[in-house]
Amino acid sequence: MLRRPFALWGLVFSLFTVALGGCENSDACKTKPECTRSGRCGVNEKGACIAATDDDCSSSEACKLHGKCAAKDDTCTANADLACQASEDCKKQGACDAYQGACVNLAQSVHPECTKTCLAEGRCVMKAGQCAALSRRHCAGTSDEKPEPESVCATSGLCSPHAGTCIAATNDDCAKSTLCKDAAQCTAKDGACVATSEACAASQACAVYGKCGSAAGKCVALTSKDCRASSRCKLDGACSPKDGACVVASSADCALASICSQAKLCLFKDGACTSAGGNKGSTASTGAPDKAGPTTIKGLF
């Protein structure tokens, strides 16, 4: 006889929960349309249907259509570029980048106050009051996978967004950059592309300009041996190391060069080889510039 009041109270509680719009358990939530549509297949302590796990979201229409495949704060959200790229919104609308929980087209998103930093540094979108790079496309200055020639990705290998700026995150970022091709700075370290001793020794900078060693991440001329083996020493007499470059430092340097044997410019004066009559040869170039010039991104920006 004592069991009926308890059963009655249980029925009342169940009806009260349903009246509030909640679910008594997760099994009930899994049968509701919002489970299929928005991944709300779990239940919280108040009996409401929520997106409790990434699995719930990844099997929902919200994931397939809008790239919202991860559970956060009881809802499905877009937090990965790969999820957005697989979504219908990416295929039909170009919304392929995860940004603040949704898939958007960051390649065409440039805040008016970020125009200058977008062109020069890849920082195109306003975030927390500052211009920030939030996509590889920002760093590359393009809407496709090929960086614009003037972008920080193409010139300096800064192709990966990190904490709002473009950095060199991997050696692959550096590999196709101007710095790698011209200055052997092909290794990613601390967010930048740097040159190793091995890369410098095998580079054109070594063969032509005697920059066969590395210092502070750049190829530099360290020894007279490296300078004397270079093309510029044999041509223009730049055979002595100074401040990381090979320079003409004496008449002895001039005597080693074809500019002396062929043009009779054998006397050292004012940083160059000259003739007895004062005719002056060209000052030898010290190699590729240390920094890339300013960028001017062309394309959708």
NUVOFI-12062 format. One record per residue: residue in one letter; x, y, z of N, C-alpha, C in turn. Coordinates in pm, whole numbers, padded with zeros to 5 digits, always signed. Layout:
REM residues N
aXYZXYZXYZ...
This chain:
REM residues 301
m+00082-00120+00000+00000+00000+00000+00086+00126+00000l+00209+00118+00051+00295+00237+00059+00361+00271-00074r+00352+00178-00169+00423+00202-00295+00351+00300-00385r+00218+00308-00377+00142+00391-00470+00172+00540-00457p+00184+00597-00336+00218+00740-00326+00352+00774-00393f+00450+00686-00375+00581+00712-00436+00572+00705-00588a+00498+00610-00641+00480+00599-00787+00406+00721-00839l+00308+00767-00764+00231+00884-00806+00319+01009-00810w+00401+01026-00707+00492+01140-00706+00592+01134-00822g+00638+01014-00858+00729+01000-00971+00663+01042-01100l+00533+01005-01116+00461+01044-01236+00444+01195-01243v+00411+01256-01129+00395+01402-01123+00526+01472-01160f+00638+01423-01106+00768+01484-01136+00801+01475-01285s+00771+01357-01345+00798+01339-01487+00717+01435-01571l+00588+01451-01538+00503+01543-01613+00549+01687-01597f+00597+01721-01475+00646+01857-01449+00770+01886-01533t+00858+01786-01546+00980+01803-01624+00948+01824-01772v+00854+01743-01823+00815+01757-01963+00751+01892-01989a+00669+01938-01891+00602+02067-01906+00702+02181-01918l+00816+02166-01854+00921+02269-01863+01002+02259-01991g+00971+02160-02074+01043+02148-02201+01171+02070-02190g+01200+02006-02077+01324+01934-02060+01311+01788-02099c+01423+01717-02091+01426+01575-02121+01458+01502-01992e+01393+01391-01970+01417+01317-01846+01551+01247-01850n+01597+01204-01970+01727+01141-01985+01778+01163-02126s+01906+01124-02148+01967+01149-02277+01901+01068-02388d+01846+00952-02354+01779+00872-02457+01662+00948-02517a+01590+01023-02432+01478+01101-02483+01527+01212-02575c+01639+01276-02541+01693+01383-02625+01737+01330-02762k+01786+01206-02763+01834+01148-02888+01723+01122-02989t+01599+01120-02942+01486+01097-03033+01427+01227-03086k+01473+01339-03037+01417+01468-03076+01484+01520-03204p+01414+01601-03282+01471+01656-03406+01599+01738-03386e+01608+01809-03270+01727+01891-03250+01855+01810-03233c+01842+01681-03204+01959+01595-03197+02019+01581-03337t+01933+01553-03434+01978+01539-03572+02020+01671-03632r+01943+01776-03604+01970+01906-03665+02091+01977-03605s+02097+01984-03471+02199+02067-03407+02283+01995-03302g+02275+01863-03299+02362+01786-03209+02323+01790-03064r+02202+01837-03033+02155+01842-02893+02101+01705-02852c+02192+01615-02830+02154+01476-02801+02177+01437-02655g+02242+01522-02580+02267+01496-02438+02171+01574-02351v+02185+01557-02220+02096+01626-02127+02177+01684-02013n+02140+01806-01969+02209+01865-01854+02132+01839-01726e+02183+01895-01616+02122+01867-01485+01981+01923-01472k+01945+02016-01558+01810+02072-01554+01713+02000-01646g+01764+01897-01714+01679+01821-01802+01666+01876-01942a+01747+01977-01978+01742+02036-02112+01835+01961-02207c+01795+01950-02332+01877+01883-02433+01991+01976-02474i+02112+01923-02474+02231+02002-02506+02324+01923-02597a+02419+01993-02657+02528+01927-02731+02636+01895-02629a+02644+01770-02590+02733+01732-02480+02870+01683-02527t+02877+01626-02646+03003+01568-02694+03029+01607-02840d+03156+01598-02880+03191+01623-03018+03126+01522-03112d+03108+01398-03063+03044+01295-03146+02901+01334-03180d+02830+01392-03082+02693+01436-03108+02692+01541-03220c+02789+01633-03214+02793+01741-03313+02837+01691-03451s+02937+01604-03453+02994+01560-03581+02895+01481-03665s+02794+01421-03601+02694+01345-03676+02570+01428-03707s+02571+01555-03674+02453+01640-03692+02456+01713-03826e+02340+01768-03863+02331+01850-03984+02411+01979-03969a+02422+02029-03846+02499+02152-03822+02645+02134-03862c+02697+02014-03845+02835+01985-03884+02845+01977-04036k+02757+01900-04097+02764+01878-04241+02737+02006-04319l+02642+02084-04273+02604+02204-04346+02691+02324-04312h+02719+02342-04182+02781+02466-04136+02917+02449-04068g+02970+02326-04065+03102+02303-04005+03105+02310-03855k+02988+02310-03789+02981+02317-03643+02988+02176-03586c+03110+02127-03569+03133+01986-03539+03191+01961-03400a+03206+02065-03320+03265+02050-03186+03171+02106-03080a+03160+02035-02969+03072+02079-02860+03144+02178-02770k+03078+02292-02745+03131+02392-02654+03015+02470-02592d+03017+02479-02460+02913+02553-02387+02773+02505-02427d+02758+02373-02436+02629+02307-02460+02575+02322-02602t+02654+02379-02693+02610+02392-02832+02721+02345-02926c+02684+02319-03050+02783+02280-03151+02840+02407-03214t+02971+02409-03227+03039+02529-03277+03145+02490-03379a+03183+02585-03461+03290+02563-03560+03421+02613-03500n+03514+02522-03476+03641+02563-03417+03763+02512-03493a+03741+02457-03612+03853+02405-03691+03831+02434-03838d+03936+02481-03906+03927+02511-04048+03890+02387-04129l+03942+02270-04088+03913+02148-04162+03764+02115-04161a+03700+02137-04049+03556+02112-04040+03480+02208-04132c+03521+02332-04133+03456+02430-04222+03479+02395-04368q+03598+02352-04401+03630+02321-04540+03552+02202-04594a+03506+02116-04504+03426+02000-04546+03276+02030-04549s+03238+02149-04508+03095+02183-04496+03035+02230-04628e+02902+02227-04633+02831+02277-04750+02849+02429-04763d+02858+02499-04652+02876+02644-04655+03007+02681-04725c+03109+02597-04708+03237+02623-04775+03222+02602-04926k+03158+02491-04965+03144+02458-05106+03057+02558-05181k+02951+02605-05115+02854+02690-05184+02878+02840-05163q+02934+02876-05046+02946+03018-05013+03091+03063-04988g+03184+02968-04991+03323+03003-04965+03354+03029-04820a+03262+02989-04730+03284+03008-04586+03365+02890-04533c+03495+02898-04546+03583+02783-04520+03676+02803-04400d+03661+02912-04328+03750+02941-04215+03671+02950-04086a+03723+02886-03981+03658+02892-03849+03693+03024-03781y+03591+03097-03739+03612+03227-03674+03500+03253-03576q+03536+03262-03448+03441+03292-03342+03320+03199-03345g+03346+03069-03364+03241+02969-03355+03162+02945-03481a+03193+03014-03589+03120+02996-03714+03219+02985-03830c+03170+02934-03943+03251+02928-04063+03228+03054-04146v+03336+03122-04180+03327+03247-04256+03430+03245-04367n+03421+03340-04456+03520+03356-04562+03618+03466-04521l+03722+03425-04451+03819+03523-04402+03898+03588-04515a+03908+03519-04627+03985+03574-04739+03925+03704-04789q+03796+03722-04769+03730+03844-04812+03689+03931-04693s+03744+03900-04577+03709+03975-04457+03825+04065-04417v+03813+04192-04446+03915+04289-04409+03846+04405-04338h+03884+04428-04215+03826+04539-04140+03881+04671-04197p+03796+04773-04211+03842+04900-04268+03964+04959-04197e+03975+04937-04067+04088+04993-03993+04214+04907-04005c+04202+04793-04074+04316+04701-04083+04376+04695-04223t+04338+04788-04309+04382+04782-04448+04535+04783-04461k+04601+04873-04391+04747+04885-04402+04818+04761-04346t+04776+04716-04228+04842+04600-04169+04808+04473-04245c+04693+04471-04311+04657+04355-04393+04751+04344-04511l+04776+04454-04578+04863+04453-04694+05008+04421-04658a+05054+04475-04546+05196+04464-04512+05230+04345-04424e+05134+04300-04340+05167+04199-04240+05069+04082-04234g+04962+04089-04312+04862+03982-04308+04763+03994-04194r+04767+04105-04119+04674+04124-04006+04553+04202-04057c+04446+04128-04087+04335+04183-04165+04203+04197-04089v+04185+04125-03979+04056+04121-03911+04070+04178-03770m+03973+04258-03729+03976+04319-03596+03939+04215-03491k+04022+04202-03390+03998+04110-03280+04049+04172-03151a+03960+04183-03055+03995+04243-02926+04057+04382-02944g+04006+04457-03040+04051+04593-03062+04179+04608-03141q+04235+04497-03190+04358+04504-03268+04345+04424-03397c+04418+04466-03499+04416+04394-03626+04494+04263-03609a+04436+04155-03659+04496+04025-03637+04490+03939-03763a+04587+03848-03776+04586+03748-03882+04522+03622-03824l+04414+03578-03886+04341+03464-03832+04335+03347-03929s+04398+03360-04044+04392+03254-04144+04520+03254-04226r+04557+03136-04275+04672+03128-04366+04649+03214-04490r+04522+03231-04526+04491+03313-04642+04522+03460-04617h+04508+03504-04494+04548+03641-04461+04699+03655-04482c+04775+03561-04431+04921+03568-04443+04966+03558-04588a+04890+03482-04667+04926+03463-04808+04869+03572-04897g+04773+03650-04845+04715+03758-04922+04634+03712-05041t+04568+03596-05027+04496+03540-05140+04380+03456-05093s+04290+03424-05184+04175+03340-05149+04198+03195-05186d+04312+03163-05247+04341+03024-05281+04469+02979-05209e+04526+02871-05255+04642+02814-05185+04775+02873-05230k+04774+02959-05334+04899+03015-05385+04920+03155-05332p+05024+03179-05251+05047+03312-05194+05076+03417-05302e+05028+03537-05278+05063+03649-05365+05212+03679-05351p+05281+03717-05460+05426+03739-05454+05469+03841-05350e+05383+03941-05320+05422+04047-05227+05384+04016-05082s+05319+03905-05058+05272+03874-04922+05388+03835-04831v+05365+03845-04700+05468+03807-04603+05496+03657-04608c+05399+03580-04657+05421+03437-04674+05522+03413-04786a+05500+03477-04900+05588+03456-05015+05727+03515-04995t+05735+03630-04932+05866+03696-04918+05946+03642-04800s+05878+03617-04687+05951+03585-04564+05914+03451-04502g+05824+03376-04566+05784+03247-04512+05692+03255-04392l+05635+03372-04368+05545+03389-04253+05403+03355-04298c+05373+03225-04299+05251+03175-04362+05146+03124-04264s+05179+03111-04136+05087+03052-04040+05042+03155-03937p+04910+03167-03917+04862+03260-03814+04886+03204-03675h+04933+03289-03585+04955+03248-03445+04941+03370-03356a+04847+03362-03264+04824+03473-03171+04806+03606-03244g+04740+03600-03360+04708+03723-03431+04813+03774-03528t+04927+03707-03538+05031+03749-03632+05069+03633-03723c+05136+03663-03832+05184+03561-03925+05325+03519-03884i+05347+03389-03872+05478+03338-03834+05517+03223-03927a+05643+03186-03920+05691+03064-03987+05681+02951-03886a+05582+02865-03903+05558+02759-03806+05631+02630-03842t+05654+02608-03970+05719+02485-04016+05821+02517-04125n+05907+02420-04152+06004+02438-04260+05933+02452-04395d+05816+02390-04407+05739+02404-04532+05699+02549-04555d+05668+02621-04448+05636+02764-04462+05753+02839-04526c+05872+02805-04484+05992+02876-04532+06035+02834-04672a+06006+02708-04708+06068+02646-04825+06047+02723-04955k+05929+02782-04975+05899+02849-05102+05917+03000-05095s+05971+03049-04985+05983+03193-04967+06105+03250-05039t+06102+03379-05060+06216+03449-05119+06339+03438-05030l+06318+03445-04899+06431+03434-04806+06503+03301-04818c+06427+03195-04844+06489+03064-04859+06567+03057-04990k+06505+03103-05098+06568+03094-05229+06690+03184-05242d+06681+03305-05187+06789+03403-05206+06891+03407-05093a+06846+03373-04971+06935+03390-04856+06951+03263-04773a+06902+03148-04825+06916+03018-04759+06850+03012-04622q+06754+03101-04596+06683+03100-04468+06560+03011-04482c+06584+02881-04467+06485+02779-04502+06437+02698-04382t+06481+02731-04262+06444+02656-04143+06361+02743-04049a+06246+02691-04007+06159+02766-03915+06211+02753-03772k+06230+02868-03707+06277+02869-03569+06223+02993-03500d+06154+02972-03388+06099+03083-03309+06012+03176-03395g+05937+03118-03489+05844+03196-03568+05901+03264-03691a+06029+03245-03718+06093+03309-03833+06171+03207-03915c+06203+03242-04038+06286+03156-04122+06432+03194-04103v+06514+03097-04067+06655+03124-04039+06743+03034-04125a+06868+03072-04135+06966+02995-04212+07054+02914-04117t+07077+02788-04148+07169+02704-04073+07306+02707-04140s+07407+02664-04069+07542+02660-04126+07546+02570-04249e+07476+02457-04242+07474+02364-04354+07408+02427-04477a+07297+02496-04455+07227+02560-04568+07312+02671-04628c+07380+02747-04545+07465+02856-04596+07579+02801-04679a+07642+02694-04632+07757+02637-04702+07720+02585-04841a+07593+02545-04858+07549+02491-04986+07477+02593-05072s+07475+02718-05030+07393+02819-05097+07470+02899-05202q+07392+02971-05284+07450+03065-05379+07517+03181-05307a+07464+03215-05189+07524+03322-05110+07668+03289-05074c+07694+03160-05055+07830+03117-05024+07916+03122-05151a+07866+03062-05259+07944+03052-05383+07973+03189-05443v+07877+03278-05437+07893+03408-05503+07951+03513-05410y+07900+03518-05286+07937+03627-05196+08021+03584-05076g+08055+03456-05066+08138+03409-04955+08065+03400-04822k+07934+03408-04825+07855+03400-04701+07825+03254-04670c+07925+03186-04617+07918+03041-04599+07892+02998-04455g+07894+03092-04361+07864+03060-04222+07733+03124-04180s+07685+03093-04062+07559+03152-04016+07579+03222-03883a+07506+03331-03866+07507+03406-03741+07373+03478-03729a+07310+03464-03613+07181+03527-03589+07078+03489-03696g+07088+03365-03746+06989+03316-03840+07010+03357-03984k+07124+03422-04014+07151+03467-04151+07286+03415-04198c+07302+03405-04330+07429+03365-04386+07525+03485-04386v+07644+03464-04336+07742+03572-04327+07880+03521-04368a+07966+03614-04404+08105+03581-04435+08186+03587-04306l+08247+03475-04271+08320+03467-04144+08471+03454-04161t+08515+03396-04272+08658+03369-04287+08711+03419-04422s+08842+03446-04426+08906+03485-04551+08900+03373-04653k+08906+03248-04606+08898+03132-04696+08767+03132-04774d+08657+03157-04702+08527+03160-04770+08519+03274-04870c+08569+03390-04831+08565+03505-04922+08651+03481-05047r+08769+03425-05028+08861+03406-05141+08811+03299-05238a+08723+03212-05190+08666+03109-05278+08544+03159-05354s+08499+03281-05324+08376+03332-05383+08398+03393-05521s+08289+03403-05596+08295+03463-05730+08332+03611-05724r+08281+03681-05623+08306+03825-05615+08453+03855-05585c+08519+03766-05514+08662+03785-05490+08739+03773-05622k+08703+03671-05699+08774+03647-05824+08745+03754-05928l+08627+03813-05919+08590+03915-06017+08630+04056-05973d+08591+04093-05849+08603+04232-05805+08701+04254-05690g+08760+04147-05637+08856+04163-05528+08794+04170-05389a+08666+04132-05376+08602+04132-05243+08644+04004-05171c+08761+04007-05113+08824+03884-05062+08848+03884-04911s+08805+03990-04840+08830+03996-04695+08698+04009-04620p+08679+03931-04512+08554+03939-04436+08551+04063-04346k+08435+04130-04345+08416+04245-04257+08267+04262-04229d+08232+04260-04103+08094+04280-04061+07997+04187-04133g+08040+04061-04154+07953+03961-04213+07951+03957-04364a+08027+04043-04430+08031+04046-04576+08176+04042-04625c+08193+04002-04750+08326+04004-04812+08345+04139-04881v+08456+04205-04851+08481+04339-04905+08623+04347-04960v+08646+04451-05040+08782+04481-05085+08851+04559-04973a+08959+04502-04920+09023+04565-04804+09167+04606-04829s+09226+04563-04942+09366+04595-04966+09400+04574-05114s+09517+04624-05152+09564+04600-05289+09592+04453-05313a+09624+04380-05204+09645+04235-05216+09516+04167-05259d+09403+04218-05211+09275+04163-05255+09254+04190-05404c+09284+04310-05447+09268+04346-05589+09353+04256-05678a+09474+04224-05631+09567+04143-05710+09513+04003-05738l+09416+03957-05656+09357+03824-05674+09246+03823-05777a+09203+03940-05822+09083+03949-05904+09112+03973-06051s+09017+03930-06135+09031+03953-06279+09023+04101-06314i+08964+04180-06225+08958+04324-06248+09097+04385-06250c+09192+04317-06185+09332+04362-06186+09404+04311-06311s+09392+04180-06338+09466+04121-06450+09413+04168-06584q+09284+04195-06593+09225+04231-06722+09206+04381-06740a+09170+04450-06632+09142+04594-06645+09247+04681-06578k+09348+04618-06519+09458+04688-06455+09412+04776-06337l+09304+04734-06272+09257+04804-06152+09310+04726-06032c+09432+04759-05992+09504+04675-05895+09533+04744-05763l+09501+04873-05751+09532+04947-05630+09405+04970-05547f+09414+04946-05418+09299+04964-05329+09282+05110-05289k+09158+05161-05304+09129+05296-05259+08979+05311-05236d+08943+05360-05121+08803+05390-05087+08710+05271-05109g+08755+05154-05068+08669+05036-05073+08658+04969-05207a+08744+05006-05303+08737+04946-05436+08877+04937-05497c+08887+04861-05603+09013+04849-05675+09019+04960-05782t+09132+05029-05788+09147+05140-05883+09276+05122-05963s+09290+05204-06066+09412+05204-06146+09507+05310-06092a+09627+05309-06143+09724+05409-06101+09677+05550-06137g+09594+05559-06242+09544+05690-06283+09418+05731-06209g+09369+05645-06122+09253+05681-06041+09122+05626-06088n+09121+05554-06204+08996+05491-06247+08954+05387-06145k+08825+05383-06118+08777+05300-06007+08682+05192-06058g+08702+05072-06009+08610+04963-06041+08486+04972-05955s+08386+04891-05988+08261+04892-05911+08281+04825-05777t+08215+04882-05675+08221+04821-05542+08142+04692-05544a+08197+04585-05492+08132+04455-05496+08005+04454-05413s+07902+04390-05466+07776+04374-05392+07798+04278-05277t+07729+04300-05169+07742+04212-05052+07636+04103-05050g+07551+04094-05153+07456+03984-05158+07314+04028-05142a+07227+03931-05118+07083+03957-05105+07056+04049-04987p+06954+04134-04996+06920+04223-04883+06877+04142-04762d+06898+04199-04643+06864+04129-04520+06714+04120-04500k+06639+04217-04550+06496+04219-04527+06422+04236-04660a+06305+04175-04668+06221+04193-04786+06161+04332-04785g+06132+04384-04904+06073+04516-04913+05928+04517-04868p+05864+04633-04867+05724+04643-04824+05634+04564-04917t+05527+04507-04863+05437+04427-04942+05319+04510-04991t+05268+04475-05106+05148+04535-05161+05062+04421-05214i+04975+04369-05130+04895+04253-05167+04796+04290-05275k+04791+04208-05379+04696+04228-05485+04603+04107-05488g+04476+04128-05514+04383+04017-05518+04249+04061-05463l+04195+03983-05372+04063+04011-05320+04064+04118-05213f+04181+04159-05168+04187+04255-05058+04169+04398-05108
